[in-house]
Amino acid sequence: MGMIDHVTEPEIETGRMGALARITLQRPSARNAITIAMRAEIAGMIPKWARDPQVYALVIRSAVPGVFSAGGDVREIVALAAQEPFLVRRALADEYMLNWLLECFSKPTVSLIDGPVMGTGVGISIYGTHRVAGERYAFAMPETRLGLFPDDGVAHALARLPDGIGMYLGLTGRSIDRADALHLGLATHCIAAAHHEAISAALADAQPVDPLLDGLHEDPGPAAIDTWREVIARCFCADDVAGICARLAAETGSAGQWAAAVLVELAARSPLALAVTFRHIREAAARDLRQTLTLDYRLAAGMIEGHDFAEGVRAALIEKDNAPRWRPATLSDVSPGMVERLFHPFASSDELVLPTRQEMQAARV
């Protein structure tokens, strides 16, 4: 018998079907964690589709059942930081430029999400015109668990959620389902996954996207987050993370039990990441998305070059001991200067410079 060649399936497929451009994530071994190469392929195709008069719409979806994307491939970034750290900043710049490219893309973009959507997965879907949640949808930005902060411009969206909910989601990294996401505007439609292929086929025939999705939308039921909305508003609108923790500790009754569980989760997160996340979300309310992405670059570069990111990835994903040794170890040890240094501007030549929206539109992206 001869040797059998094992053909490696591509981790992402991009292509056309009629009037529809398609991006399909298909990296099951890593729950569609998005690599530098996968981002580069998406970034290379978007301008071509923007300029192609035969393309009516774009669909972003997963070929892995029950998963949209677990986020960016943080193992890849940790390895790159250890071996070729100068390439980390290039990778970050490319990631945030892709977010901006997707935001400025001029055609209907439909993300069909049936499963977890986290981190970079949020970053490639949240800027589309339509975000369709299947029955297994689950949104989370769990970066503080990894010694990082919610990046990809998502602080801009979190800052605009009501009643401290964005701060709650950003600090804790907790997951919400599709009823919550629809209620908060993070999803635009709830449509069972059984219809997702038919949606693609209809868009390939250039059927108008809004009547199509509106006609298939289903009521997901009440938003579970409303159960705790008042206590979230009481606690997560404090003036700093320590104040949030103090307010959580002061809750009583059923709200006290819920708050105690939240406190346990916050205590396991990187204290520095919590402080950075708090300030970033709080200040993002006064920033536009382009400004937020520029600051994401500054913050991510500084934090990845520090201690907690590699340590968080080690504890959560590599050795999986779930016992990170954070530096600083406690919130009280995080000084204002530590946070300020991360927010402080780089030299102008080292900053991320994104084209204006007008420049992007003039370039027909």
Helices and strands as residue ranges (DSSP letters): E 12-17, E 20-25, G 28-30, H 36-51, E 57-62, H 74-83, H 86-104, E 109-113, E 116-118, H 120-123, E 130-133, E 138-140, G 143-146, H 154-158, H 165-172, H 178-184, E 189-190, G 193-195, H 196-204, H 209-216, G 224-228, H 229-236, H 241-250, H 253-267, H 271-284, H 289-304, H 308-313, I 314-318, G 331-333, H 336-343, G 348-350, H 357-362
